[in-house]
Amino acid sequence: MVTAPAHDSSIELAQRLNAHARVCQVVDSSALSSSIHEVVLRGDAGLLGGVPGNDVMIRLASGRGAYVRRRYSVREVDGDLDQLRLWICTNHDGPGSQWARDARAGDEVDVVGPRGKIEVDRAAQWHLFVSDMTGFSASYRMAESLESGEATFIFEVDHDDDARTARLSDGLAVKAVFVAHEDRARHDPAGLLRGLADVNLGSGHGRAYLFGEFAVNKVLRAALLDRGLSDEQISHKHFWRQGRANADHGEPDKNEV
């Protein structure tokens, strides 16, 4: 596959972040459910995809000749096919969801990766993943790297067909709780809190991973602290923030005001 080099801004960004910039080609784009679209990219997939929990930055047109970047956790890397898969939520309007819906085989896109600091705690005996649908990719890829222990998933979904699952090791004890979003506000943590209240935390050393909306993650973290977890046992990544578009670099505003 011969492609043009990445845009100068992508190359400069990758150098600053100690990452890599590549132009990837769309292999396939298809709807997996009412709210989740899968985009498969080819090109230095292993290099860009990093380790379970990592994400990539995609350079996308935002209209009127402007560009923004959006970050997506890598769902899967296929080294043999040199492909990486992204699961992108399309239950909202934005440059990322629009790109996922419109992408066609042969399209080219700038990708910077790998990004992200959250990785699997290999010393943990149990793992708890809590998120809306934006956390599917990171959670399932991380869990698929485990061969034993316990993995519990609590996910909030918009529709029944959004309740996607994963193929996990037979040596891993698995529990999954899918909470219907219903008509709650997007930043209402009530559904995930209810799901969290219905599960027992494992014994021994464990790790919780929180992915999703800014305010919801803060409430979930407080709930886990109340149940006896330490700060060191809780990893969190804010993928978006209610009422505020993500910044041009792809991450939500983290200011408290």
PyMOL commands that set and color helices and strands:
alter all, ss='L'
color gray80, all
select helices_A, chain A and resi 8-17+45-49+95-102+133-144+160-162+190-197+214-226+231-233
alter helices_A, ss='H'
color red, helices_A
select strands_A, chain A and resi 20-31+36-42+55-63+66-78+83-89+108-115+126-131+149-157+172-180+206-213+234-240
alter strands_A, ss='S'
color yellow, strands_A
deselect
rebuild
show_as cartoon
